[in-house]
Amino acid sequence: MSETTPPSAAELLHLRGRTLRKGEPLALPLTLSSMYHLPGDPAGFPGYGRAENPTWEAVEEALAHLEAAETLLFPSGMAAIAAPFFTFLNAGDRVLLPSDGYYTTRLLADRFLSKLGVSFDQRPTARFDEGGFDGYRLVFIESPSNPGLDLCDIAAIAGAVRAAGGISVVDNTTMTPFGQRPLDLGADIVVASDTKAPGGHSDILMGHVSGRDAGQIAALRDWRKISGTIPGPFEAWLLHRSLETLELRFERMCRTAGLIAARLADHPAATRVRYPGLPTDPAHNLARRQMAASGFLIGLTLGSAEEAERFIAACPYLRPATSFGGVHSSAERRDRWGDAVAPGFVRLAIGCEPAEALWAAIDGALRDQP
Ligand SMILES: *Cc1c(COP(=O)(O)O)cnc(C)c1O
């Protein structure tokens, strides 16, 4: 399917074990310390908790393995997204953003970049390459876009952005490194919210930035240390634990989503279904080329806002909640936040329930409509 090589999930489980010395704990210790024992010459030793923490470093090693790139951990997806903006942009620069991607990214540009003299344009993800990339210092890509699940050609766009002298940044939250590898496709930087599937249990916020240019990563590390946008060690420790089962959960979630999307596409209650894995999806051919899986998000459009709300309320195995990627399936009518989607559009985030039990609950709730 995809043209890139997936990360080794087996290797991930043995990263720590390989470097252990006799008597050390197999599980990752949680280090809570702002200060380090540091007499004399400080060079080459951890000095202060805003710059270094061994628990973050273990999580970064795991994520670096998954991304095959140097990785920095941030306290949320938005902190990860803000990092390349504040690190690489100067007054007078122009940025290109998806008009249909994660809303808060546009809000960050509108509220905080523009007053520093950085201007931005927006384009819909499905037509992101129309108009070229000349004059953009940074081009921000989100594919599949959240919540509409449109795609754009990451390799073609990253290549065109580089030729035009800009930096490409891809938000890979909806796919994780197991589903899509933007750096292998030629992007400069990957950002992601690990609050979603990587955390997977709806109990932490976290994010990361990965890249293969040592100079860019050093600059991003300085941004993190100086701005103080650092993750909490306990949340980092929880993410480390979650990453050990990411491949297992993601595989189950995607497989179930594929099954449910196909059945929804044939369901009389569904007006429209978007899922990149459906052969009828407008983005299907591109998805096959650049994604290793089809994801666990489904865009389900029902007849009206009322029908959508009734469906979500009636289904016992859908948590009515914003955000996604947890072990429990969840659903949300995105128009309630003002996203540019139909009033009856529901973002279904498939979790780890056994597929047939989940389908029976979804089908039952759809049939319940008066
Ligand atoms: C959730 C999300 C974010 C923001 O992540 P937080 O961890 O909530 O800060 C960014 N991009 C996408 C695509 C998301 O879904």
The ligand as a Gaussian input file, in Angstrom:
#p B3LYP/6-31G(d) Opt

LIG

0 1
 C       -6.001000      17.650000      19.038000
 C       -5.237000      18.141000      17.868000
 C       -4.257000      19.123000      18.028000
 C       -3.976000      19.788000      19.345000
 O       -3.502000      18.915000      20.297000
 P       -3.617000      19.193000      21.900000
 O       -2.886000      18.041000      22.464000
 O       -5.072000      19.241000      22.211000
 O       -2.972000      20.513000      22.163000
 C       -3.559000      19.504000      16.903000
 N       -3.807000      18.986000      15.688000
 C       -4.748000      18.055000      15.509000
 C       -4.988000      17.505000      14.129000
 C       -5.501000      17.609000      16.580000
 O       -6.460000      16.692000      16.385000

